[in-house]
Amino acid sequence: MPLDAAPEPLSAGRLRATIVGDVEFGSPRGDFSPEFVALPDSGDELRRVAAVWEDRGLAHATRLTGDAATVEEVAELLQRSQVVHLATHLIGEQREAHSGPAIGSRRAFRSLESAGIALSGANANDRNVLRGSRISLLPLN
């Protein structure tokens, strides 16, 4: 869907959106890999996506950028949001998908523990990666 086309609202009320981008991954520690590089257009993407939802009165968007995009903050907001947009790195041990529908590339993650979202400080410490196993336990809307 193009960024200028908003989906229909799920209800008559405004939704809550969490939009993450322009994350500050920090300096690499040296012994932790991979090294996450800044995504140069993610700040602009964050603003454009938020505008799609807010300008049309569909959602109130909470933006998390820089050092504020922490594992704890994102995990908290995921529980209260109906819309989530992540302009950051996704990590995980990948394997070729042999059957079933594919989304994007024909790869799937081996486990929820290996999959994760790189957030603020992810270069310095792997605790700054929000793992799929933790997300799977959150009471999501």
Salt bridges, closest charged atoms under 4 A:
ASP31 OD1 - ARG29 NE 2.58
GLU45 OE2 - HIS85 NE2 2.58
GLU54 OE1 - ARG63 NH2 2.68
GLU72 OE1 - ARG134 NH2 3.01
GLU76 OE2 - ARG80 NH1 3.15
GLU93 OE2 - ARG110 NE 2.85
GLU96 OE2 - ARG107 NH1 2.98
